[in-house]
Amino acid sequence: MLTFLGFAMIATFLVLIMLKKMSPIAALVLIPALFCVFAGKGAHLGDYVIDGVGKLAPTAAMLMFAIVYFGVMIDVGLFDPIVKGILRFCKADPMRVVVGTAVLAAIVSLDGDGSTTFMITVSAMYPLYKRLGLSLVVMTGVAATANGVMNTLPWGGPTARAATALKLDAADIFVPMIPALAVGLLSVFVLAYVLGLRERRRVGTLVLPSGADEEPELVTVGTGTGTGTGAGAGAGAGAAAGEGTAVATAAGAGTGVPSAGSGAPASGGDAGEEGFQGLDPQRATLRPRLYWFNAGLTVALLTAMIMELLPIPVLFLLGAALALTVNFPHMPDQKARIAAHADNVLNVAGMVFAAAVFTGVLSGTGMVKHMADWLVGAIPEGMGPHMALVTGLLSLPLTYFMSNDGFYFGVLPVLAEAGAAHGVSPLEIARASLVGQALHMSSPLVPAVYVLVGMAKVEFGDHTRFTVKWAALTCLVVLAAGMVFGII
């Protein structure tokens, strides 16, 4: 009975999420509460939730302060010189432009949010692609795949979900995966190089008109009065809530990073081609005199995280407090920066705490154990000791055809229990579950991908046909590297 109820609860959750009949937060709370009653254990619901909240609080704290920290770093201009340097590097060489796209997308992905990454990357690179006549699906494919690899950062969503679902420390999952993910990112750069050479052969190396081969400038923020396309408008609104990513900087908050609606091309022919918006070099929140302080602070923070000097939530709490205090010493300015990122903080933290209901009911009622017992019996005996490999392979189609919420909260706990029955550590299962993220970022269930194709004026079908094969190959490279290094 519990086996049937468990699978029925997961199926109901997945269907409602994929059909967008309920928000992830509502589904994570209401569906397990209902099935807890069906299982005859409604009286224990409070105990399940309180136990889950206590275990998930560190993950929620990490995401909250990571959002604030990287949001402030974008506000004060930490990434502006990086964008300018990449544009200078690209010049008019198609190969450099494509490689520069991959590098820029990877660097900006440090903020943990796909929507922000795609808006900044497309705003910076789109004019070069148009002037040189390069394929725009190459830009969207490279950017999405690079962001997918970087999306495995602890504050990016999947790692936090895996840690939440299996009640593990995010650092224990992510830090050992760094070598495999580094190989995956390197493969993206190699892919960008090969695609860039192909584009160079196709169009040649041109000279940008009107002195554009000199130092390029960032596109400044326009009025944002154009009407967003259907793909771009509103797509970013669900990025934090739907996919759990960290920073989707609000338009009008003084950051110069546009929302999906304002950043999308204007309707009406080519008028929108000159209206792309990026980092405003004149925004009021810039702190050029503090650039090296902010860069040093970010490097120190990431280094301390890798070395595990302190728990990740504590590191981001200290980093966010220090960044706010130094960059915005006046209280009204600090409140404004916090308010600018409050929506994303609420969405992401709310998702984590809502997950306490789902995971609490799933484990507290015994559904996970019963489903795992059934799954163990269904898996051939010879595959049991290789459940980490099975999880890695399953992560490709499952994270593409379902949301991260569905996979990590619905499927991963079952795989982990099945693996545990064969002596496979939950940490190995959690690490293997991250393998499919490069492909996941081009899934039609990811709101950020519509920001990408909308701003780039690329048909989603064209993007999918071009990207899926390369993203899947990148996933397999990460999986193979993980096995070679003994991580998975």
Salt bridges, closest charged atoms under 4 A:
ASP51 OD2 - LYS55 NZ 3.37
ASP75 OD2 - ARG337 NH1 2.88
ASP75 OD2 - HIS341 NE2 3.06
ASP80 OD1 - ARG283 NH2 3.02
ASP93 OD2 - ARG200 NH2 2.73
GLU199 OE1 - ARG202 NH2 2.75
GLU215 OE2 - ARG88 NH1 3.16
GLU243 OE1 - HIS440 NE2 2.93
GLU273 OE2 - LYS130 NZ 3.55
ASP373 OD2 - LYS369 NZ 3.36
ASP405 OD1 - ARG161 NH2 2.93
ASP462 OD1 - ARG465 NH2 2.34
